[in-house]
Every structure is written in C-alpha cells, then in structure tokens.
C-alpha cells in the first residue's frame, strides 16, 4: 500500500510554516535561489498577524505583557516601519486578525522573491528584524523565555546585531503601592 507523503489539511497546518528567524531566512534564501536558477517562477512570501512580532492585542498576543503596554500599538507600528525601511515589497498596518476589528493592531509584510541579490540582502535584514523585534518586545515585558532568547541572540550575533536586555527590578523593593487612583 502506497502512503501519501504529504497530507495537508484545511487550516493552520496547510497554510502556515512555523520557523524561527534563521529558519525563515534560510527558506527564503533557498526559494530566491531557485527563482534565480529558473527552477521556479517568482514567489511571494509573507507574514500577517499570526506571529511573534506584528500584533498588539490585549485580547490575545500581548495579553500577558506585564508593563501595561498591551493596549498600545508600539510593536505593530515598529514592525511596520522597520519592514518598510528594510525594503519589504509590501508592508501592512492593519486591524483585526482573529479577535475582531478594533481589538488588535497588526504589522505584516510581503516580499517578492525575484531571484536577485538585492532580495537576498533584504531577506537577511528584514526577516531577522521582523522576528526578533517581537522577541525583544516580549523580553522588555518580562517574558522569561524571550529574555533567554534575546541573551542567546546577542551572544550569537555579537558585533552585528543587539537586542536591548531589560534590567529587571525585584518587585519586593516597592512593597505595597496603590497605583490605581493617584491618592497617597
């Protein structure tokens, strides 16, 4: 009996490839190389709201951010601006994305892989920015795993790239503080 090698299903498993920054870069470079060698035609890759770096939503992705900025659009706007500055073919700043209009701000991208060396450079700069911006943002909000990832990133990319590591304060130093109404 012959078993099918790929059995895609409708939904997430059929449309989304989960990879870290380096994996995404390597896949995009391979596709761009295949276009350059005329093995395939031009390809467009992209990322919408379903990822680490592009969504601010107090109802989902940023719900557990402890610094109170989960209701701001800082990460999505920085992601959008950084992707534009690094040469992505399409950059988006949009609303919604699974939680409903008005409940999330998203920064996304599309990149046309045309086989050029110019696009190789964009892949290396922009995809790293796109992914690691979200890791940095979550580390600043005290996400323990993101802090570990940022420290490892800084060690691996020393001299080329750097994520600012948060200086955490022991909450016990503050004792009980009422920050709710401003009264002493």
N, C-alpha and C positions, 0 to 999 in steps of 0.2 A: 504494500500500500504506500503510495506517494503522499508524503505530508507537505502541506504548503509551508514555505519558508517564512513568509510574512503574512500575518493575519491581522490586518488593521481593522479597527472598529470605528464606528462613528464617534466623534467626540475627541476628548483630550489626547488619547493615545494615537489617534490618526493625524492630528494636526500640529502637535507641539513636540519639539525636541528639547529636552531638558539637558543643559550642559553648563559647566562653569565658564568663566571668561576665556580661559585658554582653549577649552574645547570648542567654543563658538568661533574663536579666531581661526583655529586650525581647519574647521569645517568650511568656513567662508573662504579662506585662502585656497583650499582644495577645489571648491566649486569655481572660484575665479580662475584658477589654473586650468581647469577643464574647459572653461569658456575660451581662454587664451589658446589652448591647443585644439580648439574646434571639435571637442568631443561632445559638447552640448552647446545650446544657444544661451544667450544672456539669461541670468537668473536674478530674481529679486528676493532678498531675504528681509525679514522684518521682525519687529517686536512691538506688541501692543501693550495693553495694561497688565498683562498676565506675567509679571516678572518682578525681580527684586528692586529695580532702580526707578521705575517710572510712575509709581502710583502713590498718591497721598489720599488715604481714605480712613477716617476714624471708625468705619464700619467693617473694615477687613484688613488690608495690608499693614496699615500703621496703627491699628487698634491698640497694640501693646507698647507703643512708644511712650516712655515714661517722662519725657521732658515737656509734654504738653503741646508739642507742635504737630501732633497728629491731625489737627484740623486746619493746618496751613498747606499751601501748595508749593512749599520750598523745594522739595525733592523733584517733583514733576517738572517744575519750571527750570531748575538747574540742569536736569537731564535733557530737556528740550533744547535749551540754549547751548549746552556742551556738544550735543549731537550735531546741531546746525554749524557750530564753529569748526567742527572736525570734518565736515564735508559729506555728511549723510545725504543721500538723494532726496529723501522725504523725511521731514520731521513733523511731529504732530503734538499738539497740546489740546487735549480733548477731555470730555466729561463723561461720566457714567462708568461703563465697564463692569457689568455684573452686579453692581449694587444699586444702580439706578441713577438717573440724571440728577445732578446736584449733590450727590453723595460721594464723589471722588473726582480728583483731577489727575489726568494721566499724561505722561510724556512718552511718545513712542517714536519709532523710526522705520524707514525702509531704505535699503541700499541696493542699487542695481549693480550686479557683478557683471562687468563688461569685458573682463579679461585683461584690463590694463594694469600696469604697475602702479599707476596713481590710485586705483581702487585697492590694491594691496596695502598701500600706506594708510588709506582711510580705514580699512579693516583693522589694522594693528592699533591705530589710535582711538578710533571711535568705539569699537566694541568693548575694549578694555575700560574706557570711560563709562560707557553705558552700564556695564555690570558693576564695576567697583564703586561707582557713585552711590548705588543702593546699599552696598556693604558698609561704606563709610557712614552714610546717613544713619543706619541702624546701630552702628557702633557708638556714634555720638549719643544715641538714645539709650545706651547701656545694655544693648543686647550682647550677652556674653559671647555667644558663638561668633557674632560679627566682629567683636573686638579681637578674638583669637585669629580670625581670618585676616583682618587688617594688619595685625602684627606679622603674620606669616607672609603676607603680600609685601610688606615693607622690607622684610629680610630678603625675599627672593628678588625683588626689583630695586634693591638699594642702588642709588645713583641715577636711576632712570625715572622712577615714579615713587610717590609717597602719599600715604593716607594719614591724615592727622588723627592721632590716637587720643581719645578722651582722657582727661585726668579726673578719675572718679573720686568723689568725696564720700567719706563714711557718713551715712545719714544720721548716725547716732550723735554726731557732733552738733546737730541742730536741736536735738531734744524735741519736745512737742511744740510745734509752731502752728498757729491758726493763720493760714494764708487766704482764707475764704472771703472775709468781709472787710479786711483792712483795719479793723479795730484792734487796739492793743489790749 
